Amino acid sequence: MKEAKGQAFGMTDFINPEQSDKPIAELVKDLTGGMGVDYSLECTGVPPLINQAIQSTKPGTGKIIQIGAAEEANVNINILELLLGRTLKGSIFGGLKPKTNLPIIFEKCKNREIQLDELKSHEIKLEEANKVSELLKQPDCV
């Protein structure tokens, strides 16, 4: 399901780690001729995946944006990868500035430049809002 959602937003390649015994970073490097990617966005906050995101980027110039936060507040990372010139940065809500960005986003949604329907994976009633945390843990939740 997430592959189809990604393709709707312009994704060019998709890796399902369950289809290989190789680490994710190695699969990414295979797709890039061994170089790694310029940018890696890690959305889960799962510690081993954070390290895979770091290792999947280009040494010297790779940038890792940490979006997701798991239940663990502290994470062990391989500092050598950062010492080799990669950059790890955190982001909450994509750095959104509500006062200036929301009107722009609203217009893009209104003009159907942003496909909101493609982002929806679940629909709940307001009375069921407490279920959101559990839905977010499901693998089919976008």
N, C-alpha and C positions, 0 to 999 in steps of 0.2 A: 504493500500500500504506500509506503513512504517513497519507494522508487517512482511510482506514478505521480505522486505529489511533487517530487523534486523535478521531474521532467516538465511538469506544467509550468514551473518557474524558471526553466532554462538550464537545468542540470545537464551536463554532458556525459558524465561517467558516474557509475554507481558500483559500490563494492559491498557485497554481502559477505561479512567475515566468516559466516558459517559454511561457506562454500569452498574454504581453503584452510590449510593448516598453517599458512604463513601469518606472521603478525600483520596487523592493519598497516603499519608504517611501511612495511616491505611491499605490500600490495599497491600502496599509493606510489611508491618509488618505481615499481614496475610500470605503472601507467605513465610515468613522467620520464622514462628513459634513465632511471636511476638518480635523477636530480632532486626530486621532492617538489613540493608545491610552494608557491610564494606565500599563500595564506591558508591557514587551517583554522576552522571554527569548531570548537569543541562544545557541544551542547548538553552533555549529560552530567558532567561533574564527577564521573566515575574515575577515581585516581589512575588506574592503569590506562584508561583511554586518554587522559590528559597527557601522559607520557607518550602514547602513540601519536597524538596530535603534534606534539613537539618534534618527535623523530621523523614525522612525515614531511616536515618543511625543509627548505634548502638551508644548508649550513651557511652562516654569514649574513643571510638576508631574510630568512623565513620569519613570518609573523604569525603568532598563535593568538587567537582571540578566545578567551574563556568566557562562555556565555552561561553554561549550566552550572548549577550548584547542587551537589548531592547532600546527603545528611551529614557527611563528614566535613568538618570545618578546616581540618589540616590535611595536607596532601604532601607526600614525598615525591619530589621530582628529581630527575637526573640533571643536576646543575651544569654538568659538562656541556650538555646540548645548548644551554643558554650562554655559556662562556664562549662557545664557538660562534657567537654572533646572532643567534636567534632572539626574538623578542616575544615575551609572554605578557599579554595585557588582558585585564578583565573588563567586562562590559555588562552593565545592567540596562535592560530595555534598549540595547543598541546605541546608547548615548543620546537617546531621545530628549529633546528639549520641548516640553509640552507647549509652551507659549508660541514658539515659532514653527515647530515641526508638525503639530497636530492639524493646523489648517491646511498645510500642504498635503498631508496624508489623506485628510478628509476629501479634498478635491480630487486626488488621484483615485480614491475609492469610488467617488461619485461618477467620475469619468471612465470607470472600469479599467484604469491603467494598472491597478492592483486587483488581483483576482481573489477576493475574500472568500468566495465559495470554495475555492481550491484548498484554502487553509483549514476549513472546518472538517473535523473528523467526528465530533460528537455534538449533540444538541440536548440541553437539559432545561428543565423549568427552573425558575428562580428559587423555588422552594427546595430544590435539590442542589443548591450551590455548594453545600458541604461535601458533595461527592467529587468535586473538581480535583482535589488532591489525589484521590484514588484513581481517577481517570488518567491523570498525568503520568502515572506509573505504568500504565498499560502500553505495550509496544506499538499498538496501532493508533495511539493518540498523537495528533499533530498539533 
